[in-house]
Every structure is written in C-alpha cells, then in structure tokens.
Amino acid sequence: MKKNFSFVMAAFVLLITLCSAVPTSNSNPTPLVPSAVEAASQKFNTYAADGKFTNKELMDVATTLKGEKLTLKEKIALKLFGKKIVSKSMKANAGGDGKSQLIALLLAFFVGGLGIHRFYLGYTWQGVVQLLTLGGCGIWSLIDFIRIITGDLTPKDGAYGKTL
C-alpha cells in the first residue's frame, strides 16, 4: 500500500513538473516587421500553389515570419498543429468558396425540423440534436431560419461565400 502511494505521489510530482509553465529567456517577443510578413506571405502562397504543404515548408514560412531561428517549443507546436494551421489558412485564402446563404435558408425552410441546414453549415452535433428533437418541436428550426435570414447564423468555418 505504501509503495503504491509513493508511486502515485512520484507520478503526480513528475506530471506537475512536466506540465508547469517554464518562463522563456525572452519575455518580450520581437514585433513583426512588415517586410517579414510580406515575405512570409509570398512564401506561403508559393508553397500552397500546388495544394500541398509540407512540414518543412511550414517551418520555412514561420522562420521567415519570425526573422530568426525557431525555438524547440515553436518547432514542436508546428509539428503538432501544422496541418490545422495550414488548412485554416488555406480556407481563409480561398475566399468565395464557402457555403451559400440561400441554400442554407432553403434547407432551413423545407427540412429545418430535421436539422439538415446545421449539417450543411458544419454544426454536426447540433444537427444531430435537431434531428432527434425534430428541430426542438419546430421552435429551434424557426429561430435558425430567422438567424440565417439576418446573417447571424454563419458556417462553422467562417463567412458565407455567397450571401442573399
């Protein structure tokens, strides 16, 4: 029993130690230089032209943007979240390829009780709940219909590509 407690305490201390915030040597990050932002943007557009983006290319863009060598933490973060960063950046640069507000409005009007418009807009879990509750007995689907008309209910990934 005492060995188990000691093991749990040692594991807890190790976990706290590894997860604690370690201050960096540079508490004030260097501000971004407009020329570095422009150069990084050009590199990003060049690398993204073929629709594929490697981790090495992302590291190159980040290094250009920062203007100096990346730290170990930054390299690990890019390795872990690189695909998500690139996919969001590619969607933001695509422009006009988003969802249509008219289609969302028509879906909400005709099959709003089934939550199909929520699936279309990218809100899968809310679509499932609307499907199971029949659009909150019609009330939720009516509210969504009004929100789509006013432009308050937008796609999950950003703004509408085509508006009313």
CNS distance restraints for C-alpha pairs under 8 A (distance, minus, plus):
assign (resid   1 and name CA) (resid   5 and name CA) 6.37 0.50 0.50
assign (resid   2 and name CA) (resid   6 and name CA) 6.17 0.50 0.50
assign (resid   3 and name CA) (resid   7 and name CA) 6.10 0.50 0.50
assign (resid   4 and name CA) (resid   8 and name CA) 6.13 0.50 0.50
assign (resid   5 and name CA) (resid   9 and name CA) 6.11 0.50 0.50
assign (resid   6 and name CA) (resid  10 and name CA) 6.06 0.50 0.50
assign (resid   7 and name CA) (resid  11 and name CA) 6.08 0.50 0.50
assign (resid   8 and name CA) (resid  12 and name CA) 6.05 0.50 0.50
assign (resid   9 and name CA) (resid  13 and name CA) 6.14 0.50 0.50
assign (resid  10 and name CA) (resid  14 and name CA) 6.10 0.50 0.50
assign (resid  11 and name CA) (resid  15 and name CA) 6.05 0.50 0.50
assign (resid  12 and name CA) (resid  16 and name CA) 6.18 0.50 0.50
assign (resid  13 and name CA) (resid  17 and name CA) 6.04 0.50 0.50
assign (resid  14 and name CA) (resid  18 and name CA) 6.11 0.50 0.50
assign (resid  15 and name CA) (resid  19 and name CA) 6.03 0.50 0.50
assign (resid  16 and name CA) (resid  20 and name CA) 5.84 0.50 0.50
assign (resid  23 and name CA) (resid  27 and name CA) 7.61 0.50 0.50
assign (resid  32 and name CA) (resid  36 and name CA) 7.01 0.50 0.50
assign (resid  32 and name CA) (resid  37 and name CA) 6.98 0.50 0.50
assign (resid  32 and name CA) (resid  65 and name CA) 7.28 0.50 0.50
assign (resid  32 and name CA) (resid  66 and name CA) 6.86 0.50 0.50
assign (resid  33 and name CA) (resid  37 and name CA) 6.37 0.50 0.50
assign (resid  34 and name CA) (resid  38 and name CA) 6.22 0.50 0.50
assign (resid  35 and name CA) (resid  39 and name CA) 6.13 0.50 0.50
assign (resid  36 and name CA) (resid  40 and name CA) 6.01 0.50 0.50
assign (resid  36 and name CA) (resid  64 and name CA) 6.29 0.50 0.50
assign (resid  36 and name CA) (resid  65 and name CA) 5.20 0.50 0.50
assign (resid  36 and name CA) (resid  66 and name CA) 7.41 0.50 0.50
assign (resid  36 and name CA) (resid  67 and name CA) 6.77 0.50 0.50
assign (resid  37 and name CA) (resid  41 and name CA) 6.03 0.50 0.50
assign (resid  37 and name CA) (resid  64 and name CA) 7.95 0.50 0.50
assign (resid  37 and name CA) (resid  65 and name CA) 5.53 0.50 0.50
assign (resid  38 and name CA) (resid  42 and name CA) 6.21 0.50 0.50
assign (resid  39 and name CA) (resid  43 and name CA) 6.25 0.50 0.50
assign (resid  39 and name CA) (resid  64 and name CA) 7.00 0.50 0.50
assign (resid  39 and name CA) (resid  65 and name CA) 7.42 0.50 0.50
assign (resid  40 and name CA) (resid  44 and name CA) 6.05 0.50 0.50
assign (resid  40 and name CA) (resid  61 and name CA) 5.23 0.50 0.50
assign (resid  40 and name CA) (resid  62 and name CA) 7.29 0.50 0.50
assign (resid  40 and name CA) (resid  64 and name CA) 5.53 0.50 0.50
assign (resid  40 and name CA) (resid  65 and name CA) 5.25 0.50 0.50
assign (resid  41 and name CA) (resid  45 and name CA) 6.19 0.50 0.50
assign (resid  41 and name CA) (resid  61 and name CA) 7.84 0.50 0.50
assign (resid  42 and name CA) (resid  46 and name CA) 6.14 0.50 0.50
assign (resid  43 and name CA) (resid  47 and name CA) 6.09 0.50 0.50
assign (resid  43 and name CA) (resid  61 and name CA) 6.25 0.50 0.50
assign (resid  44 and name CA) (resid  48 and name CA) 5.93 0.50 0.50
assign (resid  44 and name CA) (resid  58 and name CA) 7.84 0.50 0.50
assign (resid  44 and name CA) (resid  61 and name CA) 6.29 0.50 0.50
assign (resid  45 and name CA) (resid  49 and name CA) 5.99 0.50 0.50
assign (resid  47 and name CA) (resid  51 and name CA) 7.99 0.50 0.50
assign (resid  47 and name CA) (resid  52 and name CA) 7.43 0.50 0.50
assign (resid  47 and name CA) (resid  53 and name CA) 6.33 0.50 0.50
assign (resid  47 and name CA) (resid  57 and name CA) 6.88 0.50 0.50
assign (resid  48 and name CA) (resid  52 and name CA) 6.01 0.50 0.50
assign (resid  48 and name CA) (resid  53 and name CA) 6.02 0.50 0.50
assign (resid  48 and name CA) (resid  90 and name CA) 7.66 0.50 0.50
assign (resid  53 and name CA) (resid  57 and name CA) 6.48 0.50 0.50
assign (resid  53 and name CA) (resid  58 and name CA) 7.07 0.50 0.50
assign (resid  53 and name CA) (resid  86 and name CA) 7.37 0.50 0.50
assign (resid  54 and name CA) (resid  58 and name CA) 6.40 0.50 0.50
assign (resid  55 and name CA) (resid  59 and name CA) 6.19 0.50 0.50
assign (resid  55 and name CA) (resid  78 and name CA) 7.68 0.50 0.50
assign (resid  55 and name CA) (resid  79 and name CA) 6.80 0.50 0.50
assign (resid  55 and name CA) (resid  82 and name CA) 6.82 0.50 0.50
assign (resid  56 and name CA) (resid  60 and name CA) 6.26 0.50 0.50
assign (resid  57 and name CA) (resid  61 and name CA) 6.30 0.50 0.50
assign (resid  58 and name CA) (resid  62 and name CA) 6.17 0.50 0.50
assign (resid  58 and name CA) (resid  78 and name CA) 7.59 0.50 0.50
assign (resid  58 and name CA) (resid  82 and name CA) 7.17 0.50 0.50
assign (resid  59 and name CA) (resid  63 and name CA) 6.02 0.50 0.50
assign (resid  59 and name CA) (resid  75 and name CA) 7.37 0.50 0.50
assign (resid  59 and name CA) (resid  78 and name CA) 7.20 0.50 0.50
assign (resid  60 and name CA) (resid  64 and name CA) 6.14 0.50 0.50
assign (resid  61 and name CA) (resid  65 and name CA) 6.13 0.50 0.50
assign (resid  62 and name CA) (resid  66 and name CA) 6.08 0.50 0.50
assign (resid  62 and name CA) (resid  70 and name CA) 7.75 0.50 0.50
assign (resid  63 and name CA) (resid  67 and name CA) 5.86 0.50 0.50
assign (resid  63 and name CA) (resid  68 and name CA) 5.96 0.50 0.50
assign (resid  63 and name CA) (resid  69 and name CA) 5.94 0.50 0.50
assign (resid  63 and name CA) (resid  70 and name CA) 6.10 0.50 0.50
assign (resid  64 and name CA) (resid  68 and name CA) 7.27 0.50 0.50
assign (resid  66 and name CA) (resid  70 and name CA) 7.68 0.50 0.50
assign (resid  70 and name CA) (resid  74 and name CA) 5.93 0.50 0.50
assign (resid  70 and name CA) (resid  75 and name CA) 6.34 0.50 0.50
assign (resid  71 and name CA) (resid  75 and name CA) 6.29 0.50 0.50
assign (resid  72 and name CA) (resid  76 and name CA) 6.19 0.50 0.50
assign (resid  73 and name CA) (resid  77 and name CA) 6.10 0.50 0.50
assign (resid  74 and name CA) (resid  78 and name CA) 6.13 0.50 0.50
assign (resid  75 and name CA) (resid  79 and name CA) 6.15 0.50 0.50
assign (resid  76 and name CA) (resid  80 and name CA) 6.13 0.50 0.50
assign (resid  77 and name CA) (resid  81 and name CA) 5.83 0.50 0.50
assign (resid  77 and name CA) (resid  82 and name CA) 7.45 0.50 0.50
assign (resid  78 and name CA) (resid  82 and name CA) 4.66 0.50 0.50
assign (resid  81 and name CA) (resid  85 and name CA) 6.17 0.50 0.50
assign (resid  82 and name CA) (resid  86 and name CA) 6.10 0.50 0.50
assign (resid  83 and name CA) (resid  87 and name CA) 6.05 0.50 0.50
assign (resid  84 and name CA) (resid  88 and name CA) 6.18 0.50 0.50
assign (resid  85 and name CA) (resid  89 and name CA) 6.13 0.50 0.50
assign (resid  86 and name CA) (resid  90 and name CA) 5.94 0.50 0.50
assign (resid  87 and name CA) (resid  91 and name CA) 6.20 0.50 0.50
assign (resid  88 and name CA) (resid  92 and name CA) 6.17 0.50 0.50
assign (resid  89 and name CA) (resid  93 and name CA) 6.16 0.50 0.50
assign (resid  90 and name CA) (resid  94 and name CA) 6.03 0.50 0.50
assign (resid  91 and name CA) (resid  95 and name CA) 7.14 0.50 0.50
assign (resid  95 and name CA) (resid 161 and name CA) 6.97 0.50 0.50
assign (resid  96 and name CA) (resid 160 and name CA) 7.67 0.50 0.50
assign (resid  96 and name CA) (resid 161 and name CA) 4.21 0.50 0.50
assign (resid  96 and name CA) (resid 162 and name CA) 6.86 0.50 0.50
assign (resid  97 and name CA) (resid 161 and name CA) 5.39 0.50 0.50
assign (resid  98 and name CA) (resid 158 and name CA) 7.86 0.50 0.50
assign (resid  98 and name CA) (resid 159 and name CA) 7.01 0.50 0.50
assign (resid  98 and name CA) (resid 160 and name CA) 5.36 0.50 0.50
assign (resid  98 and name CA) (resid 161 and name CA) 3.98 0.50 0.50
assign (resid  98 and name CA) (resid 162 and name CA) 7.19 0.50 0.50
assign (resid  99 and name CA) (resid 103 and name CA) 7.90 0.50 0.50
assign (resid  99 and name CA) (resid 104 and name CA) 7.87 0.50 0.50
assign (resid  99 and name CA) (resid 121 and name CA) 7.10 0.50 0.50
assign (resid  99 and name CA) (resid 155 and name CA) 6.83 0.50 0.50
assign (resid  99 and name CA) (resid 159 and name CA) 7.88 0.50 0.50
assign (resid  99 and name CA) (resid 160 and name CA) 5.15 0.50 0.50
assign (resid  99 and name CA) (resid 161 and name CA) 5.30 0.50 0.50
assign (resid  99 and name CA) (resid 162 and name CA) 6.71 0.50 0.50
assign (resid 100 and name CA) (resid 104 and name CA) 6.42 0.50 0.50
assign (resid 100 and name CA) (resid 160 and name CA) 5.77 0.50 0.50
assign (resid 100 and name CA) (resid 161 and name CA) 5.81 0.50 0.50
assign (resid 100 and name CA) (resid 162 and name CA) 4.72 0.50 0.50
assign (resid 100 and name CA) (resid 163 and name CA) 6.24 0.50 0.50
assign (resid 101 and name CA) (resid 105 and name CA) 6.07 0.50 0.50
assign (resid 101 and name CA) (resid 148 and name CA) 7.04 0.50 0.50
assign (resid 101 and name CA) (resid 151 and name CA) 7.98 0.50 0.50
assign (resid 101 and name CA) (resid 160 and name CA) 6.11 0.50 0.50
assign (resid 101 and name CA) (resid 161 and name CA) 7.84 0.50 0.50
assign (resid 101 and name CA) (resid 162 and name CA) 6.08 0.50 0.50
assign (resid 101 and name CA) (resid 163 and name CA) 5.02 0.50 0.50
assign (resid 101 and name CA) (resid 164 and name CA) 6.20 0.50 0.50
assign (resid 102 and name CA) (resid 106 and name CA) 6.16 0.50 0.50
assign (resid 102 and name CA) (resid 162 and name CA) 7.75 0.50 0.50
assign (resid 102 and name CA) (resid 163 and name CA) 6.79 0.50 0.50
assign (resid 102 and name CA) (resid 164 and name CA) 6.06 0.50 0.50
assign (resid 103 and name CA) (resid 107 and name CA) 6.08 0.50 0.50
assign (resid 104 and name CA) (resid 108 and name CA) 6.09 0.50 0.50
assign (resid 104 and name CA) (resid 117 and name CA) 5.46 0.50 0.50
assign (resid 104 and name CA) (resid 120 and name CA) 7.02 0.50 0.50
assign (resid 104 and name CA) (resid 121 and name CA) 7.26 0.50 0.50
assign (resid 104 and name CA) (resid 148 and name CA) 7.20 0.50 0.50
assign (resid 105 and name CA) (resid 109 and name CA) 6.17 0.50 0.50
assign (resid 105 and name CA) (resid 117 and name CA) 7.68 0.50 0.50
assign (resid 105 and name CA) (resid 145 and name CA) 6.33 0.50 0.50
assign (resid 105 and name CA) (resid 148 and name CA) 6.07 0.50 0.50
assign (resid 105 and name CA) (resid 149 and name CA) 6.89 0.50 0.50
assign (resid 106 and name CA) (resid 110 and name CA) 6.11 0.50 0.50
assign (resid 107 and name CA) (resid 111 and name CA) 5.46 0.50 0.50
assign (resid 107 and name CA) (resid 112 and name CA) 6.19 0.50 0.50
assign (resid 107 and name CA) (resid 116 and name CA) 6.48 0.50 0.50
assign (resid 107 and name CA) (resid 117 and name CA) 5.19 0.50 0.50
assign (resid 108 and name CA) (resid 112 and name CA) 3.97 0.50 0.50
assign (resid 108 and name CA) (resid 113 and name CA) 7.74 0.50 0.50
assign (resid 108 and name CA) (resid 115 and name CA) 7.36 0.50 0.50
assign (resid 108 and name CA) (resid 116 and name CA) 7.22 0.50 0.50
assign (resid 108 and name CA) (resid 117 and name CA) 5.33 0.50 0.50
assign (resid 108 and name CA) (resid 141 and name CA) 6.60 0.50 0.50
assign (resid 108 and name CA) (resid 142 and name CA) 7.95 0.50 0.50
assign (resid 108 and name CA) (resid 144 and name CA) 7.07 0.50 0.50
assign (resid 108 and name CA) (resid 145 and name CA) 5.54 0.50 0.50
assign (resid 109 and name CA) (resid 145 and name CA) 6.56 0.50 0.50
assign (resid 111 and name CA) (resid 115 and name CA) 6.84 0.50 0.50
assign (resid 111 and name CA) (resid 116 and name CA) 6.33 0.50 0.50
assign (resid 111 and name CA) (resid 117 and name CA) 7.62 0.50 0.50
assign (resid 112 and name CA) (resid 116 and name CA) 6.36 0.50 0.50
assign (resid 112 and name CA) (resid 117 and name CA) 6.49 0.50 0.50
assign (resid 112 and name CA) (resid 135 and name CA) 6.52 0.50 0.50
assign (resid 112 and name CA) (resid 138 and name CA) 7.73 0.50 0.50
assign (resid 112 and name CA) (resid 141 and name CA) 5.04 0.50 0.50
assign (resid 112 and name CA) (resid 142 and name CA) 7.61 0.50 0.50
assign (resid 112 and name CA) (resid 145 and name CA) 7.73 0.50 0.50
assign (resid 113 and name CA) (resid 130 and name CA) 6.77 0.50 0.50
assign (resid 113 and name CA) (resid 131 and name CA) 6.86 0.50 0.50
assign (resid 113 and name CA) (resid 134 and name CA) 4.71 0.50 0.50
assign (resid 113 and name CA) (resid 135 and name CA) 4.13 0.50 0.50
assign (resid 113 and name CA) (resid 136 and name CA) 7.60 0.50 0.50
assign (resid 113 and name CA) (resid 137 and name CA) 7.36 0.50 0.50
assign (resid 113 and name CA) (resid 138 and name CA) 5.77 0.50 0.50
assign (resid 113 and name CA) (resid 141 and name CA) 5.75 0.50 0.50
assign (resid 114 and name CA) (resid 127 and name CA) 7.55 0.50 0.50
assign (resid 114 and name CA) (resid 130 and name CA) 5.99 0.50 0.50
assign (resid 114 and name CA) (resid 131 and name CA) 4.41 0.50 0.50
assign (resid 114 and name CA) (resid 132 and name CA) 7.80 0.50 0.50
assign (resid 114 and name CA) (resid 134 and name CA) 5.53 0.50 0.50
assign (resid 114 and name CA) (resid 135 and name CA) 6.01 0.50 0.50
assign (resid 115 and name CA) (resid 119 and name CA) 6.80 0.50 0.50
assign (resid 115 and name CA) (resid 126 and name CA) 7.64 0.50 0.50
assign (resid 115 and name CA) (resid 127 and name CA) 4.69 0.50 0.50
assign (resid 115 and name CA) (resid 128 and name CA) 7.11 0.50 0.50
assign (resid 115 and name CA) (resid 129 and name CA) 7.90 0.50 0.50
assign (resid 115 and name CA) (resid 130 and name CA) 4.96 0.50 0.50
assign (resid 115 and name CA) (resid 131 and name CA) 5.37 0.50 0.50
assign (resid 115 and name CA) (resid 134 and name CA) 7.59 0.50 0.50
assign (resid 115 and name CA) (resid 135 and name CA) 6.16 0.50 0.50
assign (resid 115 and name CA) (resid 141 and name CA) 7.21 0.50 0.50
assign (resid 116 and name CA) (resid 120 and name CA) 6.28 0.50 0.50
assign (resid 116 and name CA) (resid 127 and name CA) 6.40 0.50 0.50
assign (resid 116 and name CA) (resid 131 and name CA) 7.89 0.50 0.50
assign (resid 117 and name CA) (resid 121 and name CA) 6.18 0.50 0.50
assign (resid 117 and name CA) (resid 127 and name CA) 7.54 0.50 0.50
assign (resid 118 and name CA) (resid 122 and name CA) 6.25 0.50 0.50
assign (resid 118 and name CA) (resid 123 and name CA) 5.12 0.50 0.50
assign (resid 118 and name CA) (resid 124 and name CA) 6.52 0.50 0.50
assign (resid 118 and name CA) (resid 126 and name CA) 6.53 0.50 0.50
assign (resid 118 and name CA) (resid 127 and name CA) 4.84 0.50 0.50
assign (resid 119 and name CA) (resid 123 and name CA) 5.48 0.50 0.50
assign (resid 119 and name CA) (resid 124 and name CA) 5.06 0.50 0.50
assign (resid 119 and name CA) (resid 126 and name CA) 7.95 0.50 0.50
assign (resid 119 and name CA) (resid 127 and name CA) 5.38 0.50 0.50
assign (resid 121 and name CA) (resid 154 and name CA) 7.09 0.50 0.50
assign (resid 121 and name CA) (resid 155 and name CA) 4.46 0.50 0.50
assign (resid 121 and name CA) (resid 156 and name CA) 6.14 0.50 0.50
assign (resid 122 and name CA) (resid 155 and name CA) 6.20 0.50 0.50
assign (resid 122 and name CA) (resid 156 and name CA) 5.36 0.50 0.50
assign (resid 122 and name CA) (resid 157 and name CA) 7.50 0.50 0.50
assign (resid 123 and name CA) (resid 127 and name CA) 6.14 0.50 0.50
assign (resid 123 and name CA) (resid 155 and name CA) 7.91 0.50 0.50
assign (resid 123 and name CA) (resid 156 and name CA) 6.50 0.50 0.50
assign (resid 124 and name CA) (resid 128 and name CA) 6.26 0.50 0.50
assign (resid 125 and name CA) (resid 129 and name CA) 6.28 0.50 0.50
assign (resid 126 and name CA) (resid 130 and name CA) 6.07 0.50 0.50
assign (resid 127 and name CA) (resid 131 and name CA) 6.01 0.50 0.50
assign (resid 128 and name CA) (resid 132 and name CA) 6.22 0.50 0.50
assign (resid 129 and name CA) (resid 133 and name CA) 6.12 0.50 0.50
assign (resid 129 and name CA) (resid 135 and name CA) 7.80 0.50 0.50
assign (resid 130 and name CA) (resid 134 and name CA) 5.47 0.50 0.50
assign (resid 130 and name CA) (resid 135 and name CA) 4.31 0.50 0.50
assign (resid 130 and name CA) (resid 136 and name CA) 6.27 0.50 0.50
assign (resid 130 and name CA) (resid 140 and name CA) 7.76 0.50 0.50
assign (resid 130 and name CA) (resid 141 and name CA) 7.94 0.50 0.50
assign (resid 131 and name CA) (resid 135 and name CA) 6.32 0.50 0.50
assign (resid 133 and name CA) (resid 137 and name CA) 6.45 0.50 0.50
assign (resid 134 and name CA) (resid 138 and name CA) 6.60 0.50 0.50
assign (resid 135 and name CA) (resid 139 and name CA) 6.61 0.50 0.50
assign (resid 135 and name CA) (resid 140 and name CA) 5.24 0.50 0.50
assign (resid 135 and name CA) (resid 141 and name CA) 5.05 0.50 0.50
assign (resid 136 and name CA) (resid 140 and name CA) 5.01 0.50 0.50
assign (resid 136 and name CA) (resid 141 and name CA) 7.08 0.50 0.50
assign (resid 138 and name CA) (resid 142 and name CA) 6.13 0.50 0.50
assign (resid 139 and name CA) (resid 143 and name CA) 6.30 0.50 0.50
assign (resid 140 and name CA) (resid 144 and name CA) 6.18 0.50 0.50
assign (resid 141 and name CA) (resid 145 and name CA) 6.08 0.50 0.50
assign (resid 142 and name CA) (resid 146 and name CA) 6.38 0.50 0.50
assign (resid 143 and name CA) (resid 147 and name CA) 6.12 0.50 0.50
assign (resid 144 and name CA) (resid 148 and name CA) 6.03 0.50 0.50
assign (resid 144 and name CA) (resid 153 and name CA) 7.04 0.50 0.50
assign (resid 145 and name CA) (resid 149 and name CA) 6.38 0.50 0.50
assign (resid 146 and name CA) (resid 150 and name CA) 6.29 0.50 0.50
assign (resid 147 and name CA) (resid 151 and name CA) 5.99 0.50 0.50
assign (resid 147 and name CA) (resid 152 and name CA) 4.96 0.50 0.50
assign (resid 147 and name CA) (resid 153 and name CA) 5.17 0.50 0.50
assign (resid 148 and name CA) (resid 152 and name CA) 6.04 0.50 0.50
assign (resid 148 and name CA) (resid 153 and name CA) 5.06 0.50 0.50
assign (resid 148 and name CA) (resid 154 and name CA) 7.18 0.50 0.50
assign (resid 154 and name CA) (resid 158 and name CA) 6.79 0.50 0.50
assign (resid 154 and name CA) (resid 159 and name CA) 5.82 0.50 0.50
assign (resid 154 and name CA) (resid 160 and name CA) 6.48 0.50 0.50
assign (resid 155 and name CA) (resid 159 and name CA) 6.05 0.50 0.50
assign (resid 155 and name CA) (resid 160 and name CA) 6.51 0.50 0.50
